[in-house]
């Protein structure tokens, strides 16, 4: 899966890190970050998605679904997109990134390989 993430990074200049994470915040694949950084980004992304779902629930006729979260921070941007059932795609990028291009390429990646990105819920007997 990592090579698919690399394709996104090379086609969108200024991409720093990409992480595919499960709904419970586990890093399933990554590009551009060491394991510890990828795990931190996955955990933070899971928390942000949860917060965004709380906000989404405040909209009339919303079921609390979140499609995309974008944060602008000092030094760059953070993108979080729902990827498939129980998974998300998180990307960090430097200042100057083409935001439209990033959003389109993330969406294209999710559409192209969405079914392969699914993270099925763990059965009770599989839980630690």
C-alpha positions, 0 to 999 in steps of 0.5 A, spaced: 500 500 500 505 504 501 507 505 493 500 508 492 501 513 497 508 515 494 504 516 488 500 521 491 506 524 494 510 525 488 504 528 484 503 533 489 509 537 490 510 539 497 507 533 500 510 531 507 507 525 510 501 521 508 498 516 513 492 511 512 489 509 518 484 505 521 478 508 525 481 507 531 487 510 530 492 505 527 497 506 522 495 501 516 500 504 511 505 510 511 509 514 506 514 520 508 515 519 516 518 514 520 514 509 524 513 513 530 511 520 527 506 515 522 503 513 529 502 519 532 499 522 526 494 516 525 492 517 533 491 525 532 488 524 526 483 519 529 481 524 534 480 530 529 475 525 525 472 524 532 471 532 533 469 533 526 463 528 527 461 532 533 461 538 529 457 535 523 452 532 528 450 539 529 448 540 522 440 539 520 439 533 517 446 530 518 448 523 520 455 526 523 459 524 517 465 527 515 468 527 508 474 532 509 477 536 514 483 541 512 487 545 517 492 550 516 497 551 521 504 555 521 508 552 516 503 548 512 496 544 512 493 538 514 488 534 510 484 528 513 479 525 508 474 519 509 477 513 505 473 507 506 469 504 511 472 505 517 479 508 515 481 515 513 487 518 509 491 523 512 496 528 509 501 533 511 504 538 506 508 544 506 506 552 505 505 553 498 501 546 496 496 547 491 490 545 495 485 544 490 490 539 487 491 535 493 484 535 494 483 532 487 488 527 488 486 525 495 479 524 492 482 520 486 486 515 490 480 514 495 476 512 489 481 508 485 482 504 491 477 505 496 475 498 497 482 496 498 482 501 504 477 498 508 479 496 515 473 491 517 472 492 525 475 487 529 471 481 532 471 480 539 476 474 539 481 478 535 481 484 540 488 484 544 
